[in-house]
Structures are given as structure tokens and as C-alpha cells.
Amino acid sequence: MFGGNEWFLGTLATKTPEIAHDLELGYDLKTDKVTGNINLYYTWFKDELVLNGLFGTNGLPAHENAESSYRFGLEFSGEWRVSDRISLINNSSLSRNIVKTEAYGTKNHTFTPSYTVNQDIEYSLPKHYRFGLGLRFRDGLYVDMMNTYKLPSALTLNAYINADFESWDLGVRVGNITNERTYSSAVLGATELLYLIDVPFNVMFSVKYKF
């Protein structure tokens, strides 16, 4: 609202509130082997505040009003227990995201991928231990209102090990095993696109105590 300034200077850059309407239809499934949810949604807006690819002087991403826009898609999450020890876990989404403005015409929403896939395979040992491998895919996404610049799609492989005891939960997670160069976002610079790079190969440890 302050035009990307750190302090309120007296004039609101954005005065028009957005109005959103949302329709959703979902279905839950639960059996001995399979649990899942599928959700169909359609959300349409008037004067939606959308990211325009610019950043204010405070370093925060800037927004502007779009006359009309909508998001229409399908979301899925589920787990299939293949055996007593092996499970397949999936979270995916597919969507169409359109924004209409006088200045830019009909374009795709910025920073909104058309589809994502998160697929894990998990192996459990008796009582305490779980091992997992996970693939994370994100479709390419536009970073400016004209849809001129687009971040490439991203695919990473991750792994984790968890040990769950009565009061303690210990975990090790290895992210981006293949050390792929992926980008989380980008900034429109004066003459070129400036990329924000995702974390490369990394290892995280976690310790939880339950009381």
C-alpha cells in the first residue's frame, strides 16, 4: 500500500480493496491401504492485488491491482500403503491462473506455476525408524506482468531419516542431493533479470522432545 517505501509518506499507492469469490468441490477417500483428497476449485477476483515483479525500497515485493482475474485448478494429496513397510505419498496441483489488466491485457499470473508434483517413497522399519526419498517438481513461472521473463522449471531430489522414540524424535534431512541450480524467485533489474537462487546441496538435523 505504501508503494514499496519503508515509511508511510501520506499517499497510498493502492487504495482499492480486492474482492474474492471461491467455489470448491472436494472428495476424501480412506481405506486400509489408501487415504487421499482431491479438490477442485475456482476462485475469481475483482481488483486482485497481484505481484508485478518489482520490489520496493524496503526490499519487499510490490503489488498492483488487476481489473479481473481467476484461478482454476485441481489439488491432490494421498498416501498408498503398498505394504506394511512401504508407502507412496503424493501432493500435486494443476491450475490455470489468468489475470486481465488494461495495461498488459490477458496474461498468466506472476509467480504461480501451472503444476507441481511432490512424490515420496517411504520405508519404515519396525517400531522407530523411517527412511524416505522425495522428488519435488515445480513448473516454470512468470516473474513480470507482461510474461516476458520466466523462471525455468525446477526438479530436486531429497532424502530423510527419522527415529521416533517415546519422548524424542530425531531426524536428518538431505536436500537437493544432486546439487541442482534452481531459482526461487527473480527481480526485474534495470537491464536484466536478477535471480534468487535456491539452497544447493544441504543437510538439516532436527531434535524434538515431546512432553
NUGU-653600 format. One line per 3 residues: number of its first residue (from 1); their letters; for each residue x, y, z of C-alpha. Coordinates in nm, 4 decimals, padded with zeros to 6 digits. Example, Ala and Ser with C-alpha at 12.3 -4.5 7.8 and 13.67 -1.06 7.14 Angstrom:
1	AS	01.2300:-00.4500:00.7800 ~ 01.3670:-00.1060:00.7140;
// end
This chain:
1	MFG	00.0000:00.0000:00.0000 ~ 00.2916:00.2363:00.0645 ~ 00.4413:00.1944:-00.2824;
4	GNE	00.7359:-00.0067:-00.1533 ~ 00.8556:00.2655:00.0805 ~ 00.9787:00.1833:00.4276;
7	WFL	00.7669:00.4523:00.5917 ~ 00.4172:00.5790:00.5186 ~ 00.4627:00.9028:00.3257;
10	GTL	00.0991:01.0100:00.3291 ~ -00.0269:00.8801:-00.0074 ~ -00.1466:00.5240:-00.0512;
13	ATK	-00.0184:00.3684:-00.3727 ~ -00.3026:00.1131:-00.3624 ~ -00.6444:00.2227:-00.2387;
16	TPE	-00.8766:-00.0312:-00.3985 ~ -00.9506:-00.3441:-00.1924 ~ -00.9667:-00.6752:-00.3741;
19	IAH	-01.2845:-00.8827:-00.3770 ~ -01.2582:-01.2622:-00.3974 ~ -01.5169:-01.5350:-00.4587;
22	DLE	-01.4311:-01.9016:-00.4144 ~ -01.6062:-02.2259:-00.5110 ~ -01.4600:-02.5638:-00.4140;
25	LGY	-01.5644:-02.9260:-00.4518 ~ -01.3650:-03.1964:-00.2755 ~ -01.3695:-03.5680:-00.2076;
28	DLK	-01.1969:-03.7617:00.0723 ~ -01.1088:-04.1302:00.0495 ~ -00.9958:-04.3508:00.3369;
31	TDK	-00.9390:-04.7266:00.3251 ~ -00.6988:-04.9669:00.4930 ~ -00.4443:-04.9111:00.2151;
34	VTG	-00.5247:-04.5704:00.0653 ~ -00.6015:-04.2268:00.2051 ~ -00.6435:-03.9266:-00.0179;
37	NIN	-00.8129:-03.5999:-00.1007 ~ -00.8929:-03.4394:-00.4339 ~ -01.0145:-03.0817:-00.4529;
40	LYY	-01.1452:-02.8809:-00.7497 ~ -01.1557:-02.5039:-00.7068 ~ -01.2458:-02.1905:-00.8986;
43	TWF	-01.1596:-01.8525:-00.7487 ~ -01.2334:-01.5263:-00.9267 ~ -01.1350:-01.1758:-00.8224;
46	KDE	-01.2145:-00.8129:-00.8804 ~ -00.9231:-00.5723:-00.8285 ~ -00.6937:-00.8517:-00.7091;
49	LVL	-00.3601:-00.7355:-00.5697 ~ -00.1064:-00.9242:-00.7816 ~ 00.2715:-00.9369:-00.7719;
52	NGL	00.4175:-00.7310:-01.0559 ~ 00.7794:-00.8469:-01.0405 ~ 00.9091:-00.5248:-00.8855;
55	FGT	01.0490:-00.4652:-00.5402 ~ 01.0130:-00.1597:-00.3211 ~ 01.2913:00.0296:-00.1460;
58	NGL	01.2184:-00.1785:00.1640 ~ 01.3094:-00.4968:-00.0251 ~ 00.9547:-00.6330:-00.0210;
61	PAH	00.7772:-00.7422:-00.3424 ~ 00.5387:-00.4836:-00.4877 ~ 00.1767:-00.5406:-00.5921;
64	ENA	-00.0747:-00.3680:-00.8159 ~ -00.4475:-00.4028:-00.8795 ~ -00.5757:-00.6125:-01.1687;
67	ESS	-00.9209:-00.5374:-01.3037 ~ -01.0205:-00.9050:-01.3086 ~ -00.8535:-01.2413:-01.2620;
70	YRF	-00.9211:-01.6030:-01.1784 ~ -00.7532:-01.9220:-01.0605 ~ -00.8960:-02.2585:-01.1636;
73	GLE	-00.7342:-02.5842:-01.0646 ~ -00.7166:-02.9284:-00.9145 ~ -00.5278:-03.0305:-00.5992;
76	FSG	-00.4474:-03.3838:-00.4877 ~ -00.2879:-03.5351:-00.1805 ~ -00.2737:-03.9021:-00.0925;
79	EWR	-00.0868:-04.1968:00.0510 ~ -00.0840:-04.5555:-00.0702 ~ 00.0468:-04.8128:00.1783;
82	VSD	00.1915:-05.0611:-00.0687 ~ 00.2935:-05.2951:00.2141 ~ 00.3447:-05.2863:00.5888;
85	RIS	00.6748:-05.1088:00.5341 ~ 00.6500:-04.9202:00.2036 ~ 00.4308:-04.6159:00.1347;
88	LIN	00.3919:-04.3861:-00.1649 ~ 00.2980:-04.0269:-00.0742 ~ 00.1951:-03.7663:-00.3311;
91	NSS	00.0950:-03.3987:-00.3261 ~ 00.0279:-03.2428:-00.6658 ~ -00.1547:-02.9496:-00.8211;
94	LSR	-00.2677:-02.8428:-01.1670 ~ -00.4044:-02.4949:-01.2319 ~ -00.4814:-02.2201:-01.4817;
97	NIV	-00.4164:-01.8717:-01.3445 ~ -00.5216:-01.5720:-01.5562 ~ -00.5061:-01.2005:-01.4854;
100	KTE	-00.6591:-00.9252:-01.7031 ~ -00.5494:-00.5612:-01.6946 ~ -00.5839:-00.2617:-01.9265;
103	AYG	-00.2089:-00.2097:-01.9323 ~ -00.0987:-00.5684:-02.0069 ~ -00.4054:-00.7444:-02.1479;
106	TKN	-00.4756:-01.1092:-02.0635 ~ -00.1724:-01.2793:-01.9096 ~ -00.0718:-01.5558:-01.6724;
109	HTF	-00.0405:-01.4738:-01.3038 ~ 00.3105:-01.3950:-01.1920 ~ 00.4966:-01.6312:-00.9576;
112	TPS	00.2300:-01.9010:-00.9989 ~ 00.3323:-02.2364:-01.1524 ~ 00.0772:-02.4234:-01.3633;
115	YTV	00.1564:-02.7532:-01.1967 ~ 00.3630:-02.9015:-00.9157 ~ 00.4400:-03.2604:-00.8168;
118	NQD	00.5787:-03.3822:-00.4842 ~ 00.6342:-03.7588:-00.4793 ~ 00.7802:-03.9507:-00.1838;
121	IEY	00.8540:-04.3148:-00.1228 ~ 00.8908:-04.4094:00.2425 ~ 01.0275:-04.7252:00.4037;
124	SLP	00.9502:-04.7960:00.7693 ~ 01.1363:-05.0332:00.9970 ~ 00.9607:-05.1882:01.2947;
127	KHY	00.8909:-04.9505:01.5831 ~ 01.1181:-04.6491:01.5413 ~ 01.2770:-04.5754:01.2029;
130	RFG	01.1594:-04.4272:00.8719 ~ 01.3603:-04.3678:00.5539 ~ 01.2323:-04.1615:00.2631;
133	LGL	01.3206:-04.0327:-00.0836 ~ 01.1311:-03.7429:-00.2385 ~ 01.1126:-03.5750:-00.5795;
136	RFR	00.9985:-03.2122:-00.5951 ~ 00.8952:-03.0654:-00.9310 ~ 00.7744:-02.7111:-00.9963;
139	DGL	00.6730:-02.5863:-01.3380 ~ 00.8275:-02.2669:-01.4738 ~ 00.6658:-01.9404:-01.3674;
142	YVD	00.6473:-01.5858:-01.4999 ~ 00.8032:-01.3052:-01.2999 ~ 00.6614:-00.9974:-01.4743;
145	MMN	00.3154:-00.8768:-01.5736 ~ 00.3987:-00.8860:-01.9465 ~ 00.5013:-01.2536:-01.9205;
148	TYK	00.8304:-01.1682:-02.0861 ~ 01.0562:-01.3290:-01.8272 ~ 01.0075:-01.6774:-01.6911;
151	LPS	01.1878:-01.8828:-01.4281 ~ 01.2772:-02.2323:-01.5508 ~ 01.1136:-02.5371:-01.4002;
154	ALT	01.2833:-02.6972:-01.1010 ~ 01.3372:-03.0633:-01.0079 ~ 01.5141:-03.1687:-00.6885;
157	LNA	01.5767:-03.4965:-00.5075 ~ 01.5670:-03.5099:-00.1280 ~ 01.6072:-03.7789:00.1397;
160	YIN	01.5296:-03.8095:00.5088 ~ 01.5734:-04.0415:00.8059 ~ 01.3621:-04.0210:01.1213;
163	ADF	01.3867:-04.2058:01.4513 ~ 01.0789:-04.1758:01.6723 ~ 01.1041:-04.2837:02.0342;
166	ESW	00.8644:-04.2296:02.3230 ~ 00.9762:-03.8760:02.4050 ~ 01.2305:-03.7992:02.1347;
169	DLG	01.2110:-03.7558:01.7593 ~ 01.5447:-03.7356:01.5779 ~ 01.5761:-03.6522:01.2106;
172	VRV	01.8255:-03.5924:00.9303 ~ 01.7153:-03.4394:00.6003 ~ 01.9369:-03.4117:00.2926;
175	GNI	01.8077:-03.1544:00.0459 ~ 01.8883:-03.1156:-00.3237 ~ 02.1046:-03.4289:-00.3305;
178	TNE	02.2179:-03.3758:-00.6905 ~ 02.3047:-03.0087:-00.6198 ~ 02.0840:-02.8730:-00.8985;
181	RTY	02.0828:-02.4980:-00.9694 ~ 01.7233:-02.3876:-00.9176 ~ 01.5641:-02.0473:-00.8558;
184	SSA	01.3020:-01.9492:-00.6009 ~ 01.2249:-01.6075:-00.7464 ~ 01.3662:-01.3217:-00.9513;
187	VLG	01.3813:-00.9431:-00.9564 ~ 01.3424:-00.7196:-01.2607 ~ 01.6696:-00.5291:-01.2707;
190	ATE	01.7478:-00.2220:-01.4788 ~ 01.8674:-00.4192:-01.7837 ~ 01.8345:-00.7877:-01.6906;
193	LLY	01.6585:-01.0409:-01.4716 ~ 01.8232:-01.0965:-01.1333 ~ 01.7721:-01.4476:-00.9987;
196	LID	01.7268:-01.5545:-00.6378 ~ 01.8974:-01.8932:-00.6095 ~ 01.7556:-02.1813:-00.4057;
199	VPF	01.9657:-02.3554:-00.1441 ~ 02.2130:-02.6024:-00.3058 ~ 02.3013:-02.9396:-00.1501;
202	NVM	02.2233:-02.9131:00.2210 ~ 02.1849:-03.1203:00.5369 ~ 01.9487:-03.0397:00.8245;
205	FSV	01.9291:-03.2040:01.1659 ~ 01.6244:-03.1903:01.3927 ~ 01.5708:-03.2880:01.7547;
208	KYK	01.2206:-03.2833:01.9076 ~ 01.1246:-03.3605:02.2643 ~ 00.7633:-03.4404:02.3443;
211	F	00.6236:-03.3633:02.6896;
// end
